[in-house]
Amino acid sequence: MKKQYVVIISSVLLVLLFVVGVQIYKGQQNKKYGFLAANNASLFVREHSPTLGSDDAKVYLIKFTDPACETCSAFHPYVKKLMDAHPGKIKLVIRYNPLHEGADYPVKILEAARKQGKFWETIDILYRTQGHWTSHHTVQPQKLWRILPMAGIDVEKIKKDMNDPAIEKLIKQDLADAEALGVNKTPGFFVNGKPLTSFGRSQLRQLVESEIKENY
């Protein structure tokens, strides 16, 4: 009887030690990887996601965007100013949510431009000239080709590369993640997985700065 009691106590202690060990490991992972250690982090950041900023940044600013979205365009320079105000602390992650008619077309162009190492130059140009290649929130593809040389890219190569089936696959993944996260309009912002519930520039800044304060 005494022996059985010792076995039971030992088993309970082993379970407790395992639980404590798991918690310590999770704590170490959280400290090392921050937000990325979360179980659902892949919903926010995929391996294919374009990123801008230091790999050591502890604040991940995720933007679900549509190149044909006027508000996305308006927020683009503001996000860059936020990053400049906190050098090395913010990593911008771009996710696609092409909800406007034909918006998957410029997304494919962006991904093709990325193969030339010109993603950020191209997205800057697309946002800056958005009014020239959209009409009533509808993409007019033929007008894009007049603008793209401004990004310093090989346009003929873009026309070929944008038809890569892998690009269509990643767009579908981003759309699925957006739906899973309840993002039904653009831009959709998350900071370290926390949604921007009250939309606006000052609200975004406050959310970003609160995460900076918590992680640094």
JOWO-V433760 format. One record per residue. SS is DSSP state (h for helix, s for strand, l for the rest). PHI is phi in whole degrees, 0 to 359 (none if undefined). OMEGA is omega in radians with two decimals (NA if undefined). Layout:
BEGIN
((SS/PHI/OMEGA) (SS/PHI/OMEGA))
END
This chain:
BEGIN
((l/none/3.14) (h/297/-3.13) (h/296/3.12) (h/296/3.13) (h/297/3.13) (h/296/3.13) (h/297/3.14) (h/297/3.14) (h/299/-3.14) (h/297/3.14) (h/296/3.13) (h/297/3.14) (h/296/3.12) (h/296/3.11) (h/296/3.13) (h/297/3.12) (h/296/3.11) (h/296/3.14) (h/299/3.13) (h/297/3.13) (h/298/3.12) (h/298/-3.13) (h/295/3.11) (h/296/3.13) (h/298/3.12) (h/299/3.13) (h/297/3.11) (h/294/3.11) (h/297/3.12) (h/298/3.14) (h/293/-3.10) (h/283/-3.01) (h/251/3.12) (h/58/-3.10) (h/303/-3.07) (h/293/3.11) (h/281/-3.13) (l/294/-3.09) (l/299/-3.07) (l/259/-3.07) (h/299/-3.10) (h/293/3.05) (h/295/-3.08) (l/263/-3.08) (l/231/3.07) (l/257/3.13) (l/300/-3.11) (l/275/-3.03) (l/290/3.02) (s/296/-3.14) (s/229/3.11) (s/221/3.14) (l/125/-3.08) (l/292/3.06) (l/291/3.12) (l/269/-3.13) (l/298/-3.13) (l/256/3.12) (s/242/-3.13) (s/258/3.11) (s/258/-3.08) (s/261/-3.12) (s/237/2.99) (s/277/-2.95) (s/231/3.07) (l/228/-3.09) (l/303/-3.13) (l/267/-3.10) (l/271/-3.12) (h/296/-3.12) (h/291/3.06) (h/300/3.13) (h/297/-3.12) (h/294/-3.10) (h/278/-3.06) (h/304/3.13) (h/292/3.14) (h/294/3.10) (h/299/3.12) (h/295/3.10) (h/294/3.08) (h/300/-3.14) (h/293/3.12) (h/294/-3.13) (h/286/-3.13) (l/227/-3.03) (l/304/3.06) (l/79/-3.04) (l/257/-3.07) (s/240/3.03) (s/244/3.13) (s/273/3.12) (s/239/3.14) (s/263/3.00) (s/239/-3.09) (s/264/3.04) (l/216/-3.05) (l/287/-3.06) (l/267/3.13) (l/285/-3.10) (l/299/3.12) (l/80/-3.04) (h/288/3.08) (h/291/-3.14) (h/296/3.09) (h/294/3.06) (h/297/3.11) (h/296/3.08) (h/295/3.12) (h/300/-3.13) (h/292/3.07) (h/293/3.10) (h/294/3.13) (h/297/3.11) (l/293/3.09) (l/262/-3.10) (l/71/-3.05) (l/235/-3.10) (h/299/-3.02) (h/290/3.06) (h/297/-3.10) (h/287/3.14) (h/293/3.07) (h/300/-3.13) (h/294/-3.12) (h/298/3.12) (h/294/-3.08) (h/294/-3.07) (l/251/-3.02) (h/310/-3.12) (h/296/-3.12) (h/274/-3.08) (h/242/3.01) (s/235/3.07) (s/218/-3.08) (l/54/3.10) (l/67/3.11) (s/251/-3.11) (s/286/3.05) (l/248/-2.98) (h/307/-3.06) (h/299/-3.12) (h/282/-3.14) (h/295/-3.04) (h/292/3.10) (h/283/-3.02) (h/268/-2.99) (h/303/3.10) (h/303/3.13) (h/297/-3.13) (h/274/3.12) (l/71/-3.10) (l/248/3.07) (l/278/-3.02) (h/296/-3.14) (h/296/3.10) (h/291/3.08) (h/300/-3.12) (h/302/3.13) (h/279/-3.03) (h/291/-3.08) (l/291/3.13) (l/267/3.09) (l/299/-3.14) (h/303/3.14) (h/296/3.13) (h/291/3.09) (h/300/-3.13) (h/295/-3.12) (h/289/3.06) (h/297/3.11) (h/298/3.11) (h/295/3.14) (h/296/3.11) (h/296/3.12) (h/294/3.12) (h/293/3.11) (h/299/3.13) (h/295/3.14) (h/297/-3.12) (l/267/3.11) (l/76/3.12) (l/273/-3.09) (l/245/3.04) (l/207/-3.10) (l/236/-0.08) (l/283/3.04) (s/247/-3.06) (s/253/2.97) (s/225/3.08) (s/238/-3.03) (l/51/3.09) (l/86/3.14) (s/269/-3.09) (s/285/3.00) (l/278/-3.02) (l/281/3.10) (l/251/-2.94) (l/282/3.07) (l/160/-3.10) (h/293/-3.12) (h/295/3.11) (h/295/3.11) (h/294/3.12) (h/300/-3.14) (h/297/-3.14) (h/293/3.12) (h/297/-3.09) (h/292/3.09) (h/293/3.10) (h/288/3.07) (h/297/-3.13) (h/297/-3.10) (h/285/-3.02) (h/256/3.14) (l/237/NA))
END
